[in-house]
Amino acid sequence: MAKWRCTVCGFVYDEEKGYLEGDIPAGTSFEDLPKDWVCPYCGASKDAFEKIS
């Protein structure tokens, strides 16, 4: 499981934890997020994220 950081605001999406506030269950890979998913903090697209682990 990897972590992905938004290069705009620094939000970290952790695949192991998911994002329960956004109904993304634990274990959901970044690639499996919907294509139109955006950063929940700043609204940046998935293209703005970089893999950090």
MDAnalysis code that builds the backbone (N, CA, C; Angstrom):
import MDAnalysis as mda
import numpy as np

u = mda.Universe.empty(159, n_residues=53, atom_resindex=np.repeat(np.arange(53), 3), trajectory=True)
u.add_TopologyAttr("name", ["N", "CA", "C"] * 53)
u.add_TopologyAttr("resid", np.arange(1, 54))
u.add_TopologyAttr("resname", ["MET", "ALA", "LYS", "TRP", "ARG", "CYS", "THR", "VAL", "CYS", "GLY", "PHE", "VAL", "TYR", "ASP", "GLU", "GLU", "LYS", "GLY", "TYR", "LEU", "GLU", "GLY", "ASP", "ILE", "PRO", "ALA", "GLY", "THR", "SER", "PHE", "GLU", "ASP", "LEU", "PRO", "LYS", "ASP", "TRP", "VAL", "CYS", "PRO", "TYR", "CYS", "GLY", "ALA", "SER", "LYS", "ASP", "ALA", "PHE", "GLU", "LYS", "ILE", "SER"])
u.atoms.positions = np.array([
    [0.847, -1.180, 0.000],
    [0.000, 0.000, 0.000],
    [0.891, 1.242, 0.000],
    [0.501, 2.215, -0.775],
    [1.297, 3.430, -0.938],
    [0.563, 4.643, -0.381],
    [1.293, 5.729, -0.299],
    [0.734, 7.018, 0.079],
    [0.967, 7.982, -1.075],
    [0.021, 8.869, -1.271],
    [0.086, 9.841, -2.357],
    [-0.136, 11.238, -1.789],
    [0.729, 12.192, -2.165],
    [0.647, 13.553, -1.654],
    [0.176, 14.503, -2.742],
    [-0.775, 15.359, -2.372],
    [-1.213, 16.421, -3.273],
    [-0.109, 17.466, -3.336],
    [0.362, 17.763, -4.546],
    [1.449, 18.722, -4.701],
    [0.964, 20.165, -4.559],
    [-0.348, 20.356, -4.490],
    [-0.903, 21.700, -4.341],
    [-1.002, 22.080, -2.861],
    [-1.600, 21.182, -2.048],
    [-1.861, 21.542, -0.651],
    [-1.176, 20.648, 0.378],
    [-0.641, 19.495, -0.052],
    [0.048, 18.607, 0.876],
    [-0.812, 17.518, 1.483],
    [-2.104, 17.453, 1.143],
    [-2.961, 16.372, 1.646],
    [-2.354, 15.033, 1.245],
    [-2.379, 14.062, 2.159],
    [-1.846, 12.737, 1.866],
    [-2.977, 11.724, 1.847],
    [-3.103, 11.029, 0.705],
    [-4.049, 9.916, 0.599],
    [-3.276, 8.636, 0.886],
    [-3.682, 7.938, 1.928],
    [-3.048, 6.693, 2.354],
    [-3.936, 5.533, 1.922],
    [-3.434, 4.727, 0.979],
    [-4.234, 3.611, 0.453],
    [-4.661, 2.654, 1.568],
    [-3.818, 2.475, 2.551],
    [-4.122, 1.553, 3.642],
    [-5.324, 2.026, 4.458],
    [-5.457, 3.343, 4.630],
    [-6.537, 3.912, 5.448],
    [-7.757, 4.312, 4.630],
    [-7.577, 4.553, 3.329],
    [-8.673, 5.068, 2.512],
    [-8.992, 6.496, 2.923],
    [-10.211, 6.913, 2.655],
    [-10.668, 8.239, 3.075],
    [-12.125, 8.093, 3.461],
    [-12.351, 7.695, 4.707],
    [-13.691, 7.355, 5.168],
    [-14.666, 8.522, 5.077],
    [-14.174, 9.750, 5.272],
    [-15.043, 10.924, 5.168],
    [-15.614, 11.077, 3.762],
    [-14.906, 10.526, 2.783],
    [-15.349, 10.592, 1.396],
    [-15.859, 9.263, 0.875],
    [-16.191, 8.349, 1.791],
    [-16.725, 7.024, 1.438],
    [-15.756, 6.190, 0.600],
    [-14.448, 6.391, 0.809],
    [-13.426, 5.578, 0.144],
    [-12.919, 4.589, 1.193],
    [-13.245, 3.300, 1.046],
    [-12.873, 2.319, 2.074],
    [-11.371, 2.062, 2.161],
    [-10.936, 1.647, 3.334],
    [-9.542, 1.271, 3.554],
    [-9.142, 0.212, 2.532],
    [-7.911, 0.298, 2.051],
    [-7.411, -0.667, 1.078],
    [-7.655, -0.290, -0.370],
    [-8.270, 0.870, -0.616],
    [-8.538, 1.308, -1.987],
    [-7.279, 1.932, -2.580],
    [-6.786, 1.352, -3.661],
    [-5.577, 1.888, -4.292],
    [-5.895, 3.224, -4.962],
    [-4.875, 4.048, -5.098],
    [-5.039, 5.353, -5.733],
    [-5.552, 5.190, -7.156],
    [-5.049, 4.195, -7.855],
    [-5.455, 3.951, -9.243],
    [-6.937, 3.581, -9.341],
    [-7.488, 2.997, -8.265],
    [-8.890, 2.587, -8.272],
    [-9.862, 3.697, -7.876],
    [-9.334, 4.862, -7.484],
    [-10.225, 5.983, -7.194],
    [-10.879, 6.418, -8.504],
    [-12.097, 6.951, -8.435],
    [-12.757, 7.402, -9.675],
    [-11.891, 8.409, -10.426],
    [-12.004, 8.400, -11.755],
    [-11.191, 9.317, -12.579],
    [-11.448, 10.777, -12.230],
    [-12.666, 11.079, -11.788],
    [-13.008, 12.469, -11.471],
    [-12.798, 12.800, -9.994],
    [-12.149, 11.896, -9.246],
    [-11.863, 12.158, -7.832],
    [-10.909, 13.338, -7.726],
    [-11.145, 14.194, -6.740],
    [-10.289, 15.360, -6.516],
    [-9.850, 15.405, -5.059],
    [-8.805, 16.139, -4.798],
    [-8.309, 16.308, -3.439],
    [-9.445, 16.869, -2.579],
    [-9.732, 16.238, -1.452],
    [-10.831, 16.723, -0.610],
    [-10.533, 18.055, 0.074],
    [-9.288, 18.489, 0.083],
    [-8.921, 19.747, 0.739],
    [-8.894, 20.923, -0.229],
    [-8.279, 20.729, -1.413],
    [-8.113, 21.875, -2.319],
    [-8.799, 21.701, -3.670],
    [-9.279, 20.490, -3.979],
    [-9.978, 20.271, -5.243],
    [-9.075, 19.958, -6.427],
    [-7.777, 19.730, -6.164],
    [-6.855, 19.395, -7.253],
    [-7.187, 18.015, -7.829],
    [-6.936, 17.834, -9.108],
    [-7.216, 16.556, -9.763],
    [-6.190, 15.499, -9.360],
    [-6.459, 14.257, -9.717],
    [-5.545, 13.155, -9.412],
    [-4.162, 13.382, -10.025],
    [-4.095, 14.121, -11.120],
    [-2.813, 14.397, -11.773],
    [-1.864, 15.194, -10.877],
    [-2.420, 15.872, -9.886],
    [-1.610, 16.714, -9.009],
    [-0.989, 15.925, -7.848],
    [-1.209, 14.619, -7.796],
    [-0.688, 13.804, -6.712],
    [0.595, 13.103, -7.131],
    [1.500, 12.947, -6.153],
    [2.733, 12.200, -6.384],
    [2.842, 11.083, -5.358],
    [3.348, 9.957, -5.792],
    [3.523, 8.796, -4.918],
    [4.683, 9.074, -3.978],
    [4.464, 8.826, -2.669],
    [5.531, 9.111, -1.703],
    [6.031, 7.868, -0.974],
    [5.366, 6.733, -1.135],
    [5.892, 5.496, -0.539],
    [5.261, 4.282, -1.190],
])
